């Protein structure tokens, strides 16, 4: 389980992205950040707190700072004391503005962390919102190998030693791209998007039994690797035992649940001499066909059912040009 996000950790992660500078003493950095939402205080600075949503990081833009500057010092101190008494993780002042002296004083007394950014308020929101969503996105650690094949993210799974890494290595040799090996960190974005990436310490590295660790980027170049990729198909590699049922038509779509997202799952039995790399490429291309609205299995099934219905009705079957061509082909 990941550690709770604190203001101090948030500052360290977003310091460069938001160009943050602490204001006053570095106090309150252990305050928890429990919501990905970021908002401005709005009517709270006018004294109305009935509809205020707590636990959000607050942004003081030019409008808020100008409004505070327009107040008389006693009234400014009063509204700031009311504002800083609320359960806030921290406050950001945008556009490089100088906050009122009362804000610095009362924030220090309340242990409220204050940060300043030179970014305009709109740009500040544009940068911080995706960063906060990423921090709070549901995530899981999966055992497998992830590769980008024709733009499709294939997650190879199976028991240890079955050959997942070797399959991905062969895909890289054929011009596809490597994402992660052995440990894949899956992050859910929105409702139905799964992003997979490698752990920071093992990025671009792959373990090959009998060889050891290899650096894919160093061996094959920067074009052979990706930092992250959407997980679109799960491929389960398993040994062929003969008695198990294996889908022969592709009509029965099997899915697996990852972080609440249903992902297509394909079982590929392994036998000696089977070209798994080509099969993985076909799986990726077939997924692209399905995504564009073409389902070969369903199309074949419809043609077969139509032919069977015509046969039952006794209607003569039409002579297709292809059939005529094949019969007249003397080569």
Buried (B, 14 or more C-beta within 10 A) or exposed (E): EEEEBBBBBBBEBBBEEBBBEBBBEEBBBEBEBBBBEBEBBEEBBEEEBEEBEEEBBBBBBEEBBEBBEEBEEEEBBBBBEBBBEBEBBBBBBBBEBEBBEBBBEBBBEBEBBBBBBBBBBEBBBEBBEEBBEBBEBEBEEBEBBBBBBBEBBBBBBBEEEBBBBBBBBBBBEEEBBBBBBBBBBBBBBEEEEBBBBBBEEBBBBBEEEEEEEBEBBEEBEEEBBBEBBBBBBBBBBBEEEEEEEEEEEBEEEEEEEBBEBEBBBBBBBBEEEEEBBEBBBEBBEBBBEBEEEEBEBEEEBEEEEEEEEEEEEEEEEEEEEEEEEEEEEEE
